[in-house]
Amino acid sequence: MKSKKFLFLTVISIMLLMLLAACGGKEDNSGTDEGSTNGDNNTSSSDIKFLSMVTGGTQGTYYALGGTFAELISKETGIKTTAEVSQASAANINALKAGDAEIAFVQTDIAYYAKNGLMMFDGEPMDDLAAIGALYPETVHLVTTAKTGIKSFEDLKGKKVSVGAPGSGTYANAEQLLEVHGLTMDDIQAQNLDFGESVDGLQAGQIDAAFITAGYPTAAVEALSAQADVVIVPVDPEKAKALIEKYPYYTEDTIPAGTYGLAEDVPTVSVLAMLAVKKDLPEDVAYGIAKAIYNNTDKIGHAKAEYIKKETALDGIGIDVHPGAKKFFEE
């Protein structure tokens, strides 16, 4: 009899313990698990097995840096990351929107347009766009060759000029620079070519000039300089000031003598390159991305690595910084 009573009490005790444990589990789940994202998204870092980073064309700086970044991120986060060829800034924003990529190289001006539903994103703001950090100046090159005789923006009238794909960052830069020089797309024979196609067209004499927005030295223009006398059309400082006054995400820049075989410094303008993600990326993953890049700039074998610094990573960014990246920089 005693044994039956003991067994009954034991069963009751076990049931009570299980009930208490279940209640405790529910209480814990109501909080924020480590590795879960901010807000209402329930994705955790453990759910992510792969990260896609969209860059740019194979002859641009984005792609050149992308492979190294992907390796560093893979090592730091333990999540396999690959760098993908793309049509750069605007296309990269659309890839983030569609869920086709998790990390994107993008110009700061294009990120601003996307966040606020302006320009090529007119009426379609991307509220969940967030920054990891700024990288380096994206210099606007207006490239031609000595044989074209083009020396100024005014000389572009009636000429075949590559302006990038409609909706791209390069296209916006071309349109705005033409504007401050009293020109429009209607004043030129606009050609929608990528960097590699632009260089091929210049070399073959099929186009007269090309807008290329990329960190110098960029591979496409270096390749051209090996075959022809490269000319970078200067942006007069007064025109640069007018541009910056209307579009404050620009800054004055200079392509130094010796770059692409240039005999002297060439004044121009630039925006910034940055990395962008969506806000629902888990906080620890965004933290790992920032840590992988900004703690390992000595492992980035590109001339632009000297500009990638923790101290300036939040400069010139016109959108929200991802909480994970913000945590890294605050530390």
C-alpha positions as CSV (number, residue, x, y, z in Angstrom):
1,M,0.0,0.0,0.0
2,K,2.8,2.3,1.0
3,S,4.6,1.6,-2.3
4,K,1.5,2.5,-4.3
5,K,1.1,5.7,-2.4
6,F,4.8,6.5,-2.9
7,L,4.5,5.8,-6.6
8,F,1.4,8.0,-6.9
9,L,3.2,10.9,-5.2
10,T,6.2,10.4,-7.4
11,V,4.1,10.7,-10.6
12,I,2.4,13.8,-9.2
13,S,5.8,15.4,-8.5
14,I,7.1,14.7,-12.0
15,M,4.0,16.1,-13.6
16,L,4.3,19.3,-11.5
17,L,8.0,19.7,-12.5
18,M,7.1,19.2,-16.2
19,L,4.4,21.9,-15.9
20,L,6.7,24.4,-14.2
21,A,9.4,23.8,-16.9
22,A,6.8,24.4,-19.7
23,C,5.7,27.6,-18.1
24,G,9.3,28.7,-17.8
25,G,9.9,27.9,-21.5
26,K,7.0,30.1,-22.5
27,E,8.3,32.9,-20.4
28,D,11.8,32.7,-22.0
29,N,10.3,32.7,-25.5
30,S,8.5,35.9,-24.9
31,G,11.8,37.7,-24.7
32,T,14.5,38.2,-27.4
33,D,16.7,35.1,-28.0
34,E,20.4,35.7,-28.6
35,G,20.8,35.6,-32.4
36,S,17.2,36.7,-33.2
37,T,16.6,39.9,-35.0
38,N,15.2,43.1,-33.8
39,G,11.6,43.8,-34.4
40,D,9.0,41.2,-35.3
41,N,11.3,39.0,-37.6
42,N,12.0,35.6,-36.1
43,T,14.9,34.7,-38.3
44,S,18.0,33.7,-36.2
45,S,21.6,33.5,-37.4
46,S,21.5,29.7,-37.1
47,D,18.8,29.7,-39.9
48,I,21.2,31.3,-42.3
49,K,23.5,28.9,-44.2
50,F,24.5,31.1,-47.1
51,L,24.9,34.8,-47.9
52,S,24.9,36.3,-51.4
53,M,26.8,39.6,-51.9
54,V,26.0,41.5,-55.1
55,T,28.8,43.6,-56.4
56,G,29.1,45.0,-59.9
57,G,30.7,44.3,-63.3
58,T,33.8,42.2,-63.5
59,Q,36.0,45.2,-64.4
60,G,34.7,47.4,-61.6
61,T,36.0,48.0,-58.0
62,Y,32.9,46.5,-56.4
63,Y,33.7,43.1,-57.9
64,A,37.4,43.4,-57.2
65,L,36.7,43.9,-53.5
66,G,33.7,41.5,-53.3
67,G,35.7,38.3,-53.5
68,T,38.0,39.3,-50.6
69,F,35.0,40.6,-48.5
70,A,33.2,37.3,-49.1
71,E,36.2,35.3,-47.8
72,L,36.5,37.5,-44.7
73,I,32.8,37.3,-43.9
74,S,32.7,33.5,-44.4
75,K,35.6,33.2,-42.0
76,E,34.2,35.6,-39.4
77,T,30.6,34.5,-39.4
78,G,30.9,30.8,-40.4
79,I,28.3,31.5,-43.0
80,K,29.4,30.7,-46.6
81,T,29.4,34.0,-48.5
82,T,29.9,34.4,-52.2
83,A,30.4,37.6,-54.4
84,E,28.1,37.8,-57.4
85,V,28.5,39.8,-60.6
86,S,25.7,42.4,-61.0
87,Q,24.7,45.6,-62.7
88,A,25.7,47.5,-59.5
89,S,24.0,50.0,-57.2
90,A,20.3,50.3,-58.3
91,A,20.2,46.6,-59.4
92,N,21.7,45.6,-56.1
93,I,19.0,47.5,-54.2
94,N,16.4,45.6,-56.2
95,A,18.1,42.3,-55.4
96,L,17.9,43.1,-51.7
97,K,14.2,44.0,-52.1
98,A,13.5,40.7,-53.9
99,G,15.4,38.6,-51.4
100,D,17.9,37.5,-54.1
101,A,20.9,38.8,-52.1
102,E,21.6,39.6,-48.4
103,I,24.5,42.1,-48.8
104,A,24.9,44.8,-51.5
105,F,27.5,47.2,-52.7
106,V,25.8,50.5,-53.4
107,Q,26.6,54.2,-53.8
108,T,25.5,56.4,-50.9
109,D,23.4,58.5,-53.2
110,I,21.5,55.5,-54.6
111,A,20.9,54.2,-51.1
112,Y,19.4,57.6,-50.2
113,Y,17.1,57.5,-53.2
114,A,16.0,54.0,-52.4
115,K,15.3,54.7,-48.7
116,N,13.3,57.8,-49.6
117,G,11.6,56.6,-52.8
118,L,13.3,59.1,-55.1
119,M,14.7,59.2,-58.6
120,M,14.7,55.6,-60.0
121,F,12.8,54.5,-56.9
122,D,10.2,57.2,-57.3
123,G,7.2,56.4,-55.0
124,E,8.6,53.0,-53.9
125,P,10.7,53.7,-50.7
126,M,12.6,50.8,-49.2
127,D,11.9,51.3,-45.5
128,D,13.9,48.3,-44.4
129,L,17.1,49.3,-46.0
130,A,20.1,49.6,-43.6
131,A,23.8,50.3,-43.8
132,I,26.7,48.3,-42.7
133,G,29.2,51.1,-43.3
134,A,30.8,53.4,-45.8
135,L,33.9,52.2,-47.7
136,Y,35.7,54.6,-50.0
137,P,35.1,57.5,-52.5
138,E,33.4,56.5,-55.7
139,T,35.0,58.8,-58.2
140,V,33.0,59.9,-61.3
141,H,35.3,59.5,-64.3
142,L,34.3,61.0,-67.6
143,V,36.7,58.9,-69.8
144,T,37.7,59.5,-73.3
145,T,40.9,59.1,-75.4
146,A,43.2,61.7,-76.9
147,K,42.1,60.9,-80.5
148,T,38.5,62.1,-79.8
149,G,39.6,65.6,-79.1
150,I,37.1,65.9,-76.2
151,K,38.5,68.1,-73.4
152,S,35.4,69.5,-71.8
153,F,31.7,68.6,-71.0
154,E,30.7,71.1,-73.7
155,D,32.5,69.0,-76.2
156,L,30.1,66.1,-75.6
157,K,27.3,67.7,-77.6
158,G,26.2,65.3,-80.4
159,K,28.7,62.7,-79.3
160,K,28.2,59.0,-78.5
161,V,28.6,58.8,-74.7
162,S,28.1,55.8,-72.5
163,V,26.0,56.8,-69.4
164,G,25.4,53.4,-67.8
165,A,22.1,51.5,-67.6
166,P,19.0,53.5,-67.0
167,G,18.3,53.6,-63.3
168,S,22.0,52.9,-62.4
169,G,24.1,55.0,-60.1
170,T,26.4,55.9,-63.1
171,Y,23.3,57.1,-65.1
172,A,22.2,59.4,-62.2
173,N,25.7,60.8,-61.9
174,A,25.9,61.4,-65.6
175,E,22.5,63.1,-65.7
176,Q,23.4,65.4,-62.8
177,L,26.8,66.4,-64.1
178,L,25.4,67.1,-67.5
179,E,22.7,69.2,-65.8
180,V,25.2,71.5,-64.0
181,H,27.0,72.0,-67.4
182,G,23.8,73.1,-69.1
183,L,23.3,69.8,-70.9
184,T,20.7,67.0,-70.9
185,M,20.7,63.4,-72.2
186,D,19.0,64.8,-75.3
187,D,22.2,66.8,-76.2
188,I,24.2,63.6,-76.5
189,Q,23.8,60.2,-78.2
190,A,23.4,58.3,-74.9
191,Q,24.6,54.7,-74.9
192,N,23.6,52.3,-72.1
193,L,26.8,50.3,-71.6
194,D,28.5,48.7,-68.6
195,F,32.1,49.5,-67.8
196,G,33.6,46.7,-69.8
197,E,31.5,47.5,-72.9
198,S,32.4,51.2,-72.5
199,V,36.1,50.4,-72.6
200,D,35.7,48.1,-75.6
201,G,33.6,50.8,-77.4
202,L,36.2,53.5,-76.7
203,Q,39.0,51.3,-77.9
204,A,37.2,50.4,-81.1
205,G,36.1,54.0,-81.7
206,Q,32.4,53.1,-81.5
207,I,31.7,55.6,-78.7
208,D,33.4,58.9,-77.9
209,A,33.3,59.0,-74.1
210,A,32.0,57.1,-71.1
211,F,30.9,57.9,-67.6
212,I,32.4,55.4,-65.1
213,T,31.7,55.8,-61.4
214,A,34.2,53.7,-59.5
215,G,37.1,54.0,-57.1
216,Y,40.3,54.7,-58.9
217,P,42.2,53.0,-60.2
218,T,39.5,51.0,-61.7
219,A,40.4,47.9,-63.8
220,A,38.3,49.0,-66.8
221,V,40.1,52.3,-67.3
222,E,43.5,50.8,-66.5
223,A,42.9,48.2,-69.3
224,L,42.1,51.1,-71.7
225,S,45.2,53.0,-70.7
226,A,47.3,50.0,-71.8
227,Q,45.9,50.4,-75.3
228,A,45.3,54.1,-75.7
229,D,46.1,57.6,-74.3
230,V,43.4,58.0,-71.7
231,V,41.9,61.5,-71.0
232,I,39.7,62.2,-68.0
233,V,37.6,65.2,-68.6
234,P,37.9,67.6,-65.6
235,V,35.0,69.0,-63.6
236,D,35.6,72.7,-63.0
237,P,35.7,73.5,-59.2
238,E,32.9,76.0,-59.7
239,K,30.7,73.4,-61.4
240,A,31.6,71.0,-58.6
241,K,30.4,73.5,-56.0
242,A,27.1,74.0,-57.9
243,L,26.6,70.2,-58.1
244,I,27.3,69.8,-54.3
245,E,25.0,72.6,-53.4
246,K,22.1,70.9,-55.2
247,Y,23.1,67.3,-54.5
248,P,24.9,67.3,-51.1
249,Y,25.9,63.6,-51.2
250,Y,28.7,64.6,-53.7
251,T,32.1,65.8,-52.6
252,E,35.1,67.3,-54.6
253,D,37.7,64.7,-55.6
254,T,40.9,64.5,-57.6
255,I,42.4,61.7,-59.7
256,P,46.1,62.1,-59.2
257,A,48.8,62.3,-61.8
258,G,50.2,59.0,-62.8
259,T,46.8,57.2,-62.6
260,Y,46.0,55.8,-66.0
261,G,49.1,57.5,-67.3
262,L,47.7,61.0,-66.6
263,A,50.3,63.8,-66.8
264,E,48.7,65.9,-64.1
265,D,46.0,65.8,-61.4
266,V,42.4,66.0,-62.7
267,P,39.7,67.6,-60.6
268,T,36.3,65.7,-60.4
269,V,33.7,64.7,-57.9
270,S,32.7,61.6,-56.0
271,V,30.1,59.9,-53.9
272,L,30.8,57.1,-51.4
273,A,30.7,53.3,-51.8
274,M,28.9,51.5,-49.0
275,L,27.6,48.1,-48.0
276,A,23.8,47.8,-47.4
277,V,21.6,45.0,-46.0
278,K,18.0,44.7,-44.9
279,K,17.0,45.5,-41.3
280,D,15.8,41.9,-40.8
281,L,19.3,40.5,-41.1
282,P,20.1,39.0,-37.7
283,E,22.0,41.4,-35.5
284,D,24.9,39.1,-34.8
285,V,25.3,38.5,-38.6
286,A,25.5,42.2,-39.3
287,Y,27.9,42.6,-36.5
288,G,30.1,39.8,-38.0
289,I,30.0,41.4,-41.4
290,A,31.2,44.8,-40.0
291,K,33.9,43.1,-37.9
292,A,35.1,40.9,-40.8
293,I,35.7,43.9,-43.0
294,Y,36.8,46.8,-40.7
295,N,39.0,44.7,-38.5
296,N,40.9,43.2,-41.5
297,T,41.6,46.0,-43.9
298,D,45.2,44.9,-43.9
299,K,44.1,41.8,-45.7
300,I,42.3,43.7,-48.5
301,G,44.7,43.7,-51.5
302,H,43.3,46.8,-53.3
303,A,44.3,50.4,-53.5
304,K,41.0,51.4,-51.9
305,A,41.7,49.5,-48.7
306,E,43.5,52.6,-47.2
307,Y,40.1,54.4,-47.2
308,I,38.2,51.7,-45.4
309,K,38.4,52.7,-41.8
310,K,36.3,52.2,-38.7
311,E,36.8,55.9,-37.9
312,T,35.1,57.0,-41.1
313,A,32.7,54.1,-41.6
314,L,29.6,56.1,-40.6
315,D,30.5,59.3,-42.5
316,G,28.2,60.3,-45.4
317,I,25.6,57.7,-44.9
318,G,22.1,59.0,-45.3
319,I,20.2,55.9,-44.2
320,D,19.8,54.0,-40.9
321,V,22.8,51.9,-39.7
322,H,21.9,48.3,-38.9
323,P,21.9,47.8,-35.1
324,G,24.4,45.0,-35.4
325,A,26.9,47.1,-37.3
326,K,26.2,50.0,-35.0
327,K,27.0,47.8,-32.0
328,F,30.4,46.9,-33.6
329,F,31.4,50.6,-34.3
330,E,30.2,51.7,-30.8
331,E,32.5,49.1,-29.2
